[in-house]
């Protein structure tokens, strides 16, 4: 089988309807009835979107909106979109069958694809009712793709990638880099880019070119070339990997992409990482890094802005009150950016500790010269809210309290709800290191009174290492100008740069890691969100503990203190050698963690990442095999 497994075509302007004139004429006519004369360039601008979205985009163009206001003595509103679309849809339905001629080269190219076992899918800006007309007419001419997906099937149209991704599920194709998207609009290209597939613009007969067949054929050769080059430039600026003049060029391009992809295929992992991060990621997350991005490019910065909004939405329902700031480096860089940027010179930090990562916050305060108090509850001790309340009552100098949510030293899950209630009742700032929990354990930063929540790309959201992020209360962060003890880790400056630059980072952005993280966020949504992921992690942990108990390995904690993130197990006997055990499991394809506490000999097994019940059961079989041979 070739590396390319599927081609997803657009319809109008790509496989049928030369020049994509069916909707264009109707858009112009419908707006004209309401006194608004659209230019053809304006009417084509949003082409490729779902048609209702297209109507909305046209109505709210600055020139059109101003004219509408002048004609109707009010600004356009959503009810006007409904009215215009109500006229547009039946008018288009009456003309669709006249604009469904299959374009030159499509049938021959589809035959070539089928000979090689390459599947054929499609996405469209048309509705399901419209597509029933178009597909029936196309089928009469011999064009029948394996999948037809409309925005109605997934709830949203282009440039979002969901129609394309639904094609992949229907066709059973994986990974995205085994897929080519071919379209004739900017929205088509953006759809492909956002889905992580190869994106190809077809030039002649495209909406971007915007010519009838007779007009194009009447051009002198030099004029044709000039028109083609101009259209190619539009596609490439939108992020296309390649362009083709006509559909007849697609087979050669697919062979070129297959040859190119042979050198960059994602290999299978030699083992599963049962760790708290970096962790095992999906092939699609890894494949998302196979494209280069420019940090100054508007397309990339739009991705960053959407990612920031998505992170805030993941953290709280009160999205207007919070912001997300991305920070280069490991998660500790982001922790240090908060500690070093939000505590005033005369302020004082109280750190609640019961493990190595709480101790690391203390070390950061020491290095930065920040006044602090450490309230240590021991490696296996739970945080006592009464003691916290007493310390805050006795020390008015404390301005901020920091705690680790999931202390991966042991796997303990700290009660941040109780801590937050006390901290906010006494009007202190609340910092939570949620490195190993955010995205895998349900929480709401607003309900918990968290001012700064810190996490990392390579934890429960299942991205790869390279950046961390801070979910910050805007009203708290806005008062932090000039407080930072570092240039590169200045949280306030990073925030304002991203706000003013619309997603631009102050210094070089980890572009590939960001793109992989966007894919990971999409996969989190597809899994069912944080609640569903938490349920999987929790089931992994229960299966793990039950199986390990049966094999003679007792967990360090009982369920009340235990997180679903990572589990510490006690050595079964004094003669147990962890290194031998570790190497034996690694040979079977499983990598675990050594212990990190001094009170008892332990080792740790992570339950997060692209890890499922079958993986845990496979690990347990490997452990059983080790115990049998070593006894």
BAMI-414009 format. One line per field, with one value per residue (C-alpha): residue number from 1; residue in three letters; x, y, z. Coordinates in steps of 0.25 Angstrom, whole numbers, m for minus. Each point is the difference from the previous one (the first is absolute). Layout:
resi (NUM; ...);
resn (Ala; ...);
c1 (X; ...);
c2 (Y; ...);
c3 (Z; ...);
This chain:
resi (1; 2; 3; 4; 5; 6; 7; 8; 9; 10; 11; 12; 13; 14; 15; 16; 17; 18; 19; 20; 21; 22; 23; 24; 25; 26; 27; 28; 29; 30; 31; 32; 33; 34; 35; 36; 37; 38; 39; 40; 41; 42; 43; 44; 45; 46; 47; 48; 49; 50; 51; 52; 53; 54; 55; 56; 57; 58; 59; 60; 61; 62; 63; 64; 65; 66; 67; 68; 69; 70; 71; 72; 73; 74; 75; 76; 77; 78; 79; 80; 81; 82; 83; 84; 85; 86; 87; 88; 89; 90; 91; 92; 93; 94; 95; 96; 97; 98; 99; 100; 101; 102; 103; 104; 105; 106; 107; 108; 109; 110; 111; 112; 113; 114; 115; 116; 117; 118; 119; 120; 121; 122; 123; 124; 125; 126; 127; 128; 129; 130; 131; 132; 133; 134; 135; 136; 137; 138; 139; 140; 141; 142; 143; 144; 145; 146; 147; 148; 149; 150; 151; 152; 153; 154; 155; 156; 157; 158; 159; 160; 161; 162; 163; 164; 165; 166; 167; 168; 169; 170; 171; 172; 173; 174; 175; 176; 177; 178; 179; 180; 181; 182; 183; 184; 185; 186; 187; 188; 189; 190; 191; 192; 193; 194; 195; 196; 197; 198; 199; 200; 201; 202; 203; 204; 205; 206; 207; 208; 209; 210; 211; 212; 213; 214; 215; 216; 217; 218; 219; 220; 221; 222; 223; 224; 225; 226; 227; 228; 229; 230; 231; 232; 233; 234; 235; 236; 237; 238; 239; 240; 241; 242; 243; 244; 245; 246; 247; 248; 249; 250; 251; 252; 253; 254; 255; 256; 257; 258; 259; 260; 261; 262; 263; 264; 265; 266; 267; 268; 269; 270; 271; 272; 273; 274; 275; 276; 277; 278; 279; 280; 281; 282; 283; 284; 285; 286; 287; 288; 289; 290; 291; 292; 293; 294; 295; 296; 297; 298; 299; 300; 301; 302; 303; 304; 305; 306; 307; 308; 309; 310; 311; 312; 313; 314; 315; 316; 317; 318; 319; 320; 321; 322; 323; 324; 325; 326; 327; 328; 329; 330; 331; 332; 333; 334; 335; 336; 337; 338; 339; 340; 341; 342; 343; 344; 345; 346; 347; 348; 349; 350; 351; 352; 353; 354; 355; 356; 357; 358; 359; 360; 361; 362; 363; 364; 365; 366; 367; 368; 369; 370; 371; 372; 373; 374; 375; 376; 377; 378; 379; 380; 381; 382; 383; 384; 385; 386; 387; 388; 389; 390; 391; 392; 393; 394; 395; 396; 397; 398; 399; 400; 401; 402; 403; 404; 405; 406; 407; 408; 409; 410; 411; 412; 413; 414; 415; 416; 417; 418; 419; 420; 421; 422; 423; 424; 425; 426; 427; 428; 429; 430; 431; 432; 433; 434; 435; 436; 437; 438; 439; 440; 441; 442; 443; 444; 445; 446; 447; 448; 449; 450; 451; 452; 453; 454; 455; 456; 457; 458; 459; 460; 461; 462; 463; 464; 465; 466; 467; 468; 469; 470; 471; 472; 473; 474; 475; 476; 477; 478; 479; 480; 481; 482; 483; 484; 485; 486; 487; 488; 489; 490; 491; 492; 493; 494; 495; 496; 497; 498; 499; 500; 501; 502; 503; 504; 505; 506; 507; 508; 509; 510; 511; 512; 513; 514; 515; 516; 517; 518; 519; 520; 521; 522; 523; 524; 525; 526; 527; 528; 529; 530; 531; 532; 533; 534; 535; 536; 537; 538; 539; 540; 541; 542; 543; 544; 545; 546; 547; 548; 549; 550; 551; 552; 553; 554; 555; 556; 557; 558; 559; 560; 561; 562; 563; 564; 565; 566; 567; 568; 569; 570; 571; 572; 573; 574; 575; 576; 577; 578; 579; 580; 581; 582; 583; 584; 585; 586; 587; 588; 589; 590; 591; 592; 593; 594; 595; 596; 597; 598; 599; 600; 601; 602; 603; 604; 605; 606; 607; 608; 609; 610; 611; 612; 613; 614; 615; 616; 617; 618; 619; 620; 621; 622; 623; 624; 625; 626; 627; 628; 629; 630; 631);
resn (Unk; Unk; Unk; Unk; Unk; Unk; Unk; Unk; Unk; Unk; Unk; Unk; Unk; Unk; Unk; Unk; Unk; Unk; Unk; Unk; Unk; Unk; Unk; Unk; Unk; Unk; Unk; Unk; Unk; Unk; Unk; Unk; Unk; Unk; Unk; Unk; Unk; Unk; Unk; Unk; Unk; Unk; Unk; Unk; Unk; Unk; Unk; Unk; Unk; Unk; Unk; Unk; Unk; Unk; Unk; Unk; Unk; Unk; Unk; Unk; Unk; Unk; Unk; Unk; Unk; Unk; Unk; Unk; Unk; Unk; Unk; Unk; Unk; Unk; Unk; Unk; Unk; Unk; Unk; Unk; Unk; Unk; Unk; Unk; Unk; Unk; Unk; Unk; Unk; Unk; Unk; Unk; Unk; Unk; Unk; Unk; Unk; Unk; Unk; Unk; Unk; Unk; Unk; Unk; Unk; Unk; Unk; Unk; Unk; Unk; Unk; Unk; Unk; Unk; Unk; Unk; Unk; Unk; Unk; Unk; Unk; Unk; Unk; Unk; Unk; Unk; Unk; Unk; Unk; Unk; Unk; Unk; Unk; Unk; Unk; Unk; Unk; Unk; Unk; Unk; Unk; Unk; Unk; Unk; Unk; Unk; Unk; Unk; Unk; Unk; Unk; Unk; Unk; Unk; Unk; Unk; Unk; Unk; Unk; Unk; Unk; Unk; Unk; Unk; Unk; Unk; Unk; Unk; Unk; Unk; Unk; Unk; Unk; Unk; Unk; Unk; Unk; Unk; Unk; Unk; Unk; Unk; Unk; Unk; Unk; Unk; Unk; Unk; Unk; Unk; Unk; Unk; Unk; Unk; Unk; Unk; Unk; Unk; Unk; Unk; Unk; Unk; Unk; Unk; Unk; Unk; Unk; Unk; Unk; Unk; Unk; Unk; Unk; Unk; Unk; Unk; Unk; Unk; Unk; Unk; Unk; Unk; Unk; Unk; Unk; Unk; Unk; Unk; Unk; Unk; Unk; Unk; Unk; Unk; Unk; Unk; Unk; Unk; Unk; Unk; Unk; Unk; Unk; Unk; Unk; Unk; Unk; Unk; Unk; Unk; Unk; Unk; Unk; Unk; Unk; Unk; Unk; Unk; Unk; Unk; Unk; Unk; Unk; Unk; Unk; Unk; Unk; Unk; Unk; Unk; Unk; Unk; Unk; Unk; Unk; Unk; Unk; Unk; Unk; Unk; Unk; Unk; Unk; Unk; Unk; Unk; Unk; Unk; Unk; Unk; Unk; Unk; Unk; Unk; Unk; Unk; Unk; Unk; Unk; Unk; Unk; Unk; Unk; Unk; Unk; Unk; Unk; Unk; Unk; Unk; Unk; Unk; Unk; Unk; Unk; Unk; Unk; Unk; Unk; Unk; Unk; Unk; Unk; Unk; Unk; Unk; Unk; Unk; Unk; Unk; Unk; Unk; Unk; Unk; Unk; Unk; Unk; Unk; Unk; Unk; Unk; Unk; Unk; Unk; Unk; Unk; Unk; Unk; Unk; Unk; Unk; Unk; Unk; Unk; Unk; Unk; Unk; Unk; Unk; Unk; Unk; Unk; Unk; Unk; Unk; Unk; Unk; Unk; Unk; Unk; Unk; Unk; Unk; Unk; Unk; Unk; Unk; Unk; Unk; Unk; Unk; Unk; Unk; Unk; Unk; Unk; Unk; Unk; Unk; Unk; Unk; Unk; Unk; Unk; Unk; Unk; Unk; Unk; Unk; Unk; Unk; Unk; Unk; Unk; Unk; Unk; Unk; Unk; Unk; Unk; Unk; Unk; Unk; Unk; Unk; Unk; Unk; Unk; Unk; Unk; Unk; Unk; Unk; Unk; Unk; Unk; Unk; Unk; Unk; Unk; Unk; Unk; Unk; Unk; Unk; Unk; Unk; Unk; Unk; Unk; Unk; Unk; Unk; Unk; Unk; Unk; Unk; Unk; Unk; Unk; Unk; Unk; Unk; Unk; Unk; Unk; Unk; Unk; Unk; Unk; Unk; Unk; Unk; Unk; Unk; Unk; Unk; Unk; Unk; Unk; Unk; Unk; Unk; Unk; Unk; Unk; Unk; Unk; Unk; Unk; Unk; Unk; Unk; Unk; Unk; Unk; Unk; Unk; Unk; Unk; Unk; Unk; Unk; Unk; Unk; Unk; Unk; Unk; Unk; Unk; Unk; Unk; Unk; Unk; Unk; Unk; Unk; Unk; Unk; Unk; Unk; Unk; Unk; Unk; Unk; Unk; Unk; Unk; Unk; Unk; Unk; Unk; Unk; Unk; Unk; Unk; Unk; Unk; Unk; Unk; Unk; Unk; Unk; Unk; Unk; Unk; Unk; Unk; Unk; Unk; Unk; Unk; Unk; Unk; Unk; Unk; Unk; Unk; Unk; Unk; Unk; Unk; Unk; Unk; Unk; Unk; Unk; Unk; Unk; Unk; Unk; Unk; Unk; Unk; Unk; Unk; Unk; Unk; Unk; Unk; Unk; Unk; Unk; Unk; Unk; Unk; Unk; Unk; Unk; Unk; Unk; Unk; Unk; Unk; Unk; Unk; Unk; Unk; Unk; Unk; Unk; Unk; Unk; Unk; Unk; Unk; Unk; Unk; Unk; Unk; Unk; Unk; Unk; Unk; Unk; Unk; Unk; Unk; Unk; Unk; Unk; Unk; Unk; Unk; Unk; Unk; Unk; Unk; Unk; Unk; Unk; Unk; Unk; Unk; Unk; Unk; Unk; Unk; Unk; Unk; Unk);
c1 (0; 5; 3; m12; m12; m11; m4; m11; m5; m9; m12; m3; 12; 8; m7; m13; m5; 12; 3; m10; m11; m12; 0; 7; m11; m11; 8; 1; m15; m5; 8; m5; m14; 3; 7; 14; 9; 11; 12; 4; 13; m8; m10; 12; 7; m6; m2; 2; m7; m13; m10; m7; 14; 3; m13; 4; 14; m5; m10; 10; 10; 3; m5; m12; m3; 1; m9; m10; m1; m2; m11; m7; 3; 6; 12; m1; m3; m2; m14; 4; 10; m12; m9; 11; 4; m15; 0; 13; m2; m13; 6; 13; m8; m7; 13; 9; m3; 5; 14; 3; 9; 12; 12; 11; 10; m8; m5; 13; 7; m10; 2; 15; m2; m9; 10; 10; m10; m1; m13; m8; m7; m7; m3; m9; m6; m14; m11; m4; m12; 8; 10; m11; m2; 15; 4; m12; 4; 15; m3; m7; 13; 8; 6; m4; 9; 1; m4; m8; 0; m7; 1; m14; 7; 10; m6; 10; 5; 14; 10; m1; 5; m12; m6; 13; 3; m14; 4; 13; m9; m10; 11; 9; 12; 12; 8; m4; 13; m5; m11; 0; m11; m3; m8; m2; m2; 8; m9; 3; 15; m2; m9; 11; 11; m9; m1; 14; m1; 7; m8; 0; m7; m5; 2; m8; m15; 2; m8; 13; 3; m15; m1; m10; 5; m2; 7; 12; 1; m1; 13; 13; 10; 8; m13; m4; 14; m2; m14; 5; 12; m8; m10; 12; 5; m13; 0; 14; m2; m12; 10; m2; 11; m1; m9; m4; m5; m10; m5; 9; 12; m5; 6; 14; m1; m5; 12; 9; m7; 1; 15; 2; m8; 9; 11; m9; m9; m3; 6; m7; 5; 9; m7; m11; 3; m7; 5; m7; 6; 6; m10; m4; m7; m9; 6; m9; 7; 13; m3; m5; 14; 4; m3; 8; m6; 5; m2; m3; m11; m14; m5; 9; m4; m15; 3; 7; m12; m10; 8; 1; m15; m2; 9; m8; m13; 6; 3; m13; m14; 3; 9; m1; 8; 12; 11; 10; 15; 9; 14; 12; 7; m4; m11; 10; 3; m15; 0; 12; m6; m12; 8; 10; m11; m12; 6; 4; 13; m6; m9; 2; m3; m5; 3; m8; 8; m1; 10; 11; m8; m4; 14; 4; m9; 7; 13; m5; m3; 14; 7; m8; 1; m15; m4; m7; m5; m1; m11; 5; m9; 10; 1; m13; m7; m13; m1; m7; m10; 0; 15; m1; m11; 9; 12; m7; m7; 14; 8; m6; 12; m4; m6; m1; m1; 5; m3; 1; m13; 6; 13; 6; 11; m10; m13; m7; m11; m1; m13; 1; m15; 2; 13; m6; m12; 9; 10; m11; m7; 12; 2; 13; 5; m2; 11; m3; 10; m9; 11; m4; m15; m6; m8; m1; m7; m13; 2; m5; 11; m11; m8; 13; 5; 13; 7; 11; m1; 13; 1; 8; m2; 5; m10; m14; m4; 10; 9; 15; 10; 4; m9; m8; m12; m6; m15; m1; m10; 0; m2; 11; 10; m3; 7; 13; 7; 14; 1; 7; 14; 3; 0; m4; m9; m8; m14; m7; 9; m3; m15; 0; 8; m10; m11; 5; 7; m13; 8; 14; 10; 11; 11; 1; m13; 1; m8; 0; m4; m11; m6; 1; m7; m11; m2; 0; m11; m8; 2; m4; m13; m3; 2; m11; 8; 6; m11; 2; 15; 0; m9; 10; 11; m7; m4; 15; 4; m11; 4; 15; m2; m9; 10; 13; m7; m2; 14; 5; 3; m8; m2; 6; m14; m14; m10; m4; 14; 3; m1; m3; 13; 11; 1; 11; 2; 8; 11; m6; 12; 14; 7; m8; 9; m7; 11; m2; m15; 1; 8; m8; m13; 7; 4; m15; m3; m4; 8; m3; 6; 9; m5; 3; m3; 10; m10; m2; 5; m9; m2; m11; m9; m7; m14; m1; 3; m5; m1; m13; m5; 7; 13; m1; m4; 12; 9; m6; 3; 14; 1; m6; 11; 11; m5; m1; 14; 6; m7);
c2 (0; 14; 10; 8; m7; 9; 13; 9; 9; 13; 0; 13; 6; m12; m13; 7; 14; 6; 14; m3; 9; m7; 6; 13; 4; m2; 8; 12; m1; m2; 12; 8; m2; 7; 12; m5; m2; m9; m1; m13; 0; 3; m11; m10; 4; m10; m11; m14; 3; m6; 9; 6; 4; 5; 9; 5; 3; 8; 8; 4; 5; 15; 5; m8; 2; 15; 0; m9; 10; 11; m7; m6; 10; m10; m9; m14; m11; m15; 0; 7; m12; m10; 8; 1; m14; m4; 6; m5; m15; m2; 8; m8; m13; 4; 2; m11; m11; 10; 2; m15; m3; m9; 8; m5; m10; m4; m13; m4; 4; m8; m12; 1; 2; m12; m9; 3; m2; 14; 4; 12; 9; 14; 13; 11; 13; m5; m5; m15; 4; 7; m12; m9; 7; 2; m15; m5; 8; m4; m14; 0; 4; m10; 7; m6; 2; m10; 11; 13; 9; 13; 10; m5; m14; 6; 13; 10; 3; 5; 4; m9; m14; m8; m4; m5; m7; m7; m5; m6; m8; m4; m5; m6; 8; 3; 9; 13; 1; m12; 9; 11; 11; 6; 13; 13; 10; 6; m7; m13; 2; 5; m13; m9; 8; 0; m15; m3; m6; 3; 12; 3; 11; m3; 12; 0; 0; 4; 11; 7; 2; 3; m1; m7; m11; 9; 12; m8; m7; 13; 6; 1; m10; 10; 5; m14; m2; 13; m4; m14; 6; 10; m11; m9; 11; 1; m15; 0; 12; m7; m11; m10; m11; 0; 5; m7; 7; m11; m13; m8; 5; m7; m14; 5; 9; m12; m8; 12; 1; m15; 0; 13; m7; m12; 8; 5; m11; m1; m12; m9; 2; m11; 1; 6; 11; m2; 12; 14; 7; 0; m11; m8; 8; m4; m1; 12; 9; m4; 1; 15; 4; m4; 14; 12; 13; 15; 7; 13; m6; 4; m14; m5; 11; m3; m14; 5; 10; m11; m9; 10; 2; m16; m1; 10; m7; m13; 7; 7; 4; 15; 2; 15; 1; m9; 0; m10; 3; m10; m1; m6; m12; m11; 2; 4; 13; 3; m2; 9; 10; 1; 0; 10; 10; 1; 2; 14; 4; 2; m13; m14; m14; m11; m14; m12; m12; m15; m4; 3; 10; 8; 1; 5; 12; 3; m1; 9; 10; m1; 2; 12; 6; 0; 0; m13; m10; m15; m8; m14; m12; m11; m9; m8; 10; 7; 15; 5; 12; 4; 2; 8; 9; 2; 3; 10; 7; 1; 5; 13; 1; m12; 5; m13; m15; m11; m15; m12; m6; m14; m3; m9; m4; m10; 2; 7; 9; 12; 7; 13; 3; 1; 7; 10; 3; 4; 8; 8; 3; 6; 8; m6; m3; m15; m7; m15; m9; m9; m5; m15; 2; 11; m6; m14; 4; 9; 14; 14; 11; 10; m9; m4; 15; m3; 13; m8; m14; m6; m12; m6; m5; m14; m4; m4; 8; m10; 9; 0; 8; 14; 10; 2; 9; 9; 2; 13; 9; 13; 9; m6; m1; 14; 6; m8; 10; 2; m11; m11; m4; m5; 5; m13; m5; 13; m5; 14; 4; m14; 3; 14; m4; m11; 9; 11; m9; m9; m12; 4; m5; 9; m9; m12; m9; m15; m1; m15; m3; 10; m6; m14; 6; 5; m14; m5; 10; m5; m15; 4; 6; m12; m9; 7; 11; 0; m9; m11; 1; m1; m12; m7; 4; m4; m14; m2; 3; m10; m11; 3; m1; m12; m7; 4; m4; m14; m1; 4; 15; 9; 15; 10; 7; m4; 5; 13; 7; m7; 8; m7; 6; m9; m11; m3; m15; m5; m10; m14; m5; 5; m8; 7; 7; 11; 1; m14; 1; 13; m7; m12; 8; 9; m12; m3; 14; 7; 12; 3; 10; m2; 5; 14; m1; m3; m6; m13; m7; 2; 0; 8; m4; 11; m2; 12; 3; m9; m11; m9; m12; m10; 7; m1; m15; m2; 6; m9; m12; 5; 2; m14; m6; 7; m5; m14; m1; 7; m8);
c3 (0; m3; 11; m4; 4; m4; m8; 6; m11; 0; m9; m7; m7; 2; m5; m6; m4; m7; 7; 11; m6; 6; 13; m4; m9; 11; 10; m9; m4; 15; 5; m12; 4; 12; m6; 2; m13; 3; m8; m5; 8; 13; m3; m2; 12; 10; m11; 6; 13; 4; m8; 12; 6; m14; 0; 14; m4; m12; 8; 10; m10; 4; m13; 0; 14; m2; m12; 7; 12; m10; m8; 12; 11; 9; 1; m6; 10; 1; m4; m13; m2; 2; m10; m11; 1; 0; m14; m4; 2; m8; m11; m1; 1; m13; m7; 5; m10; m11; 7; 3; m12; 4; m4; m9; 5; 13; m5; m5; 12; 9; m8; 2; 15; 1; m8; 11; 12; 3; 6; m4; 9; m1; 8; m4; 4; m5; 9; 0; m9; m10; 0; m4; m12; m4; 4; m9; m12; 2; 2; m14; m6; 8; 12; 13; 12; 11; 11; m1; 12; 2; 12; 5; 3; 9; 5; m6; m14; m5; 3; 12; m3; 5; m13; m5; 13; m1; m14; 6; 10; m10; m10; 11; m4; 9; 3; m6; m8; m8; m5; m11; 0; m14; m1; m8; 12; 11; 10; m6; 2; 14; 3; m4; 7; 13; m2; m2; m13; m14; m5; m15; m8; m14; m9; m13; 2; 14; 8; 3; m15; m2; m15; m9; m9; m12; 6; 4; m13; m7; 7; m7; 5; 8; 7; 3; 7; 8; 5; 4; 7; 8; 4; 4; 9; 7; 3; 5; 9; 6; 4; m12; m1; m15; m11; m13; m13; m3; 6; m10; 8; 13; m3; m2; 13; 8; m4; 3; 14; 2; m3; 9; 11; 0; 7; 11; 4; 15; 5; 10; 14; 5; 14; 7; 10; 13; 6; 4; m12; m10; m3; m11; m11; m12; m14; m4; 10; m4; m15; 3; 2; m15; m5; 2; 5; 0; 13; m6; m9; 2; m2; 11; 9; m2; 5; 12; 3; m1; 8; 11; 0; 0; 12; 8; m4; 5; 13; 4; m5; 4; m12; 0; 13; m4; m10; m5; m1; m7; 4; m7; 8; 9; 10; 11; m9; 1; 15; 2; m9; 9; 13; m6; m6; 9; 14; 3; 6; 14; m2; 6; m5; 8; m6; 4; m2; 1; m11; m10; m9; 12; 4; m14; 2; 13; m7; m11; 11; 6; m13; m3; 13; 4; 14; 3; 11; m3; 7; m2; 3; m4; m12; 3; 9; m4; 0; 13; m3; 15; 1; m13; 5; 13; m8; m8; 12; 7; m12; m7; m8; m9; m13; m8; 3; m10; 0; m9; m4; m4; 7; m10; 10; 6; m8; 11; m4; 9; 4; m7; 2; 15; m1; m10; 9; 12; m9; m7; 13; 5; m13; m4; m14; m4; m9; m4; m6; m8; m9; 1; 2; m10; m11; 7; 13; m1; 7; m2; 4; 3; 9; 7; 1; m7; m5; m7; m5; m7; m9; m11; m15; 3; 11; 0; m12; m7; m8; 0; 8; m4; 7; 12; 3; 10; 2; 7; 6; m8; 12; 7; m12; m4; 13; m3; m9; 4; 10; m7; 4; m14; m14; m7; 11; 2; 0; m1; m12; m7; 2; m5; m12; m4; 2; m8; m11; m1; 3; m2; 10; 5; m3; m10; 2; 0; m12; m3; 15; m1; m12; 6; 13; m9; m5; 14; 4; m11; 4; 14; m5; m9; 12; 7; 8; 14; 6; m10; 1; 15; m1; m8; 9; 12; m6; m4; 14; 6; m9; 2; 16; 0; m9; 7; 13; m5; m4; 14; m2; 10; m4; 9; 2; 2; m10; 8; m2; m13; m14; m13; m6; 6; 11; 9; 4; 12; m3; 3; 8; 4; m11; m11; m10; m8; m11; m4; 1; m9; m10; m1; m2; m10; m9; 0; m5; 13; 7; 14; 11; 12; 13; 6; 15; 11; 10; m8; m12; m11; m15; m8; m12; m8; m4; m10; m15; m12; 10; 0; 8; m10; 3; 15; m2; m9; 11; 11; m9; m1; 15; 2; m9; 8; 13; m5; m5; 12; 11);
